[in-house]
Amino acid sequence: MKNNIFKSFRFEIVLYSLLSLFYTLLTIAVVHVGVYIVYRENIQQLSGTSTVIISIITIVGGIIMFIICFLLLTKKFINYIREISEGINQISQGNLSNRIEIKNEDEFAFLADKLNQMADDIKEIMENERRIEYSKNELITSVAHDLRTPLTSIIGYLDLVSSKELNQETQMKYISIAYNKSKRLEKLIEDLFTYTKFNFGEVKASYNEVDMVKLLNQLVDEFYPSFAENHLDYEFITDNSVAVIRADGNLLARAFANLISNAIKYGKDGKNILINLYKKKDGIVITITNYGILIPSEDLDRIFRRFYRVESSRSSETGGSGLGLAIAQSIVEMHGGTIYAKSDLEGTAFTVELKNEPLN
């Protein structure tokens, strides 16, 4: 609120006092003139006692008149104080949507404005607490579901192996399934710990010069068995022999490994994975495209949320931890970059833009 002395409460009190005094004197003057006109022939016959009495009546009447005028002129202050008091009462009872009307620019308006701000702050804090509580419950529910699914399978297959007479081939098959489920459970727990560390700011990047062409070539070679197992062709296209940026190579390797793994999981029907890298003025752009299951447009803005998965993708074969894309986003943003996705008839593409000088 602007500190304008002419709109302050103190100035208005002085002004209304002067106005009350003016109206009082004007009234007394009018009364005296009226009395003089009516009794001007007998005025000289008035005794000293009568004059004193008239003077006392005039003074008392003037005081009463001043009080009445002052109370009438300052009535708006009393009403506004009542509004503020009622507003405080409403806020104290939990009605944080209640707002006090801002009138004028005096001290009372300043007080009302601060009370409104306090209500806004309290409301925001309470909404944040509710969101945190909801997120916590959602996290517990998601973790419990994702941990229970493979664990139930592991217990079931091991129970079959230990409690029934099975031939060696069947036993090895069940043990192999239980082992694969155990590895999936290990990966889920690892992703959970990693995401938690990112979420609490416990991961610190160590920046060095990283050749992204070399890093992506190494990742493609490492994923060759997965490409072959899922009958996928792959292609890494770039016009640059080197593309050096300042980054944490280990973290970026984790991010792009998650993106490639995601492309393999949901790109099986497309038979091909395309990785493209090109330079721009202030950095590089890397796009990983698969031609499998399309992502509905309403899901594109939510796929980077923790534990979020397109419903049709939640299966025993493709359902991962739901944290891979969230971890990739955290790593990219730590490097001052951006990540986004598009999915249409031309394929599902995850694009990462990285700057030459990442944020420290």
Buried (B, 14 or more C-beta within 10 A) or exposed (E): BEEEEEBBBEEBBEEBBEEBBEBBEEBBEEBEEEEEEEEEEEEEEEEEEEEEEEEEEBEEBBEEBBEBBBEEBBEBBEEBEEBBEEBBEBBEEEEBEBBBEEEBBBBBBBBBBEBBEEBEEEEEEEEEEEEEEEEEEEBEEBBEEBBEBBBEBBEBBBEBBEEEEBEEEEBEBBBEBBEBBBEBBEBBBEBBEBBBBBBEEEBEBEBEEBBBBBBBBEBBEEBEEBBEEBEBEBEBEBEEEEBBBBBBBBBBBBBBBBBBBBBBBBBBEBEBBBBBBEBEEEBBBBBBBBBBBBBEEEBBEEBBBBBBBBEEBBEEEBBBBBBBBBBBBBBBBBBBBBBBBBBEEEBBBBBBBBBBEBEE
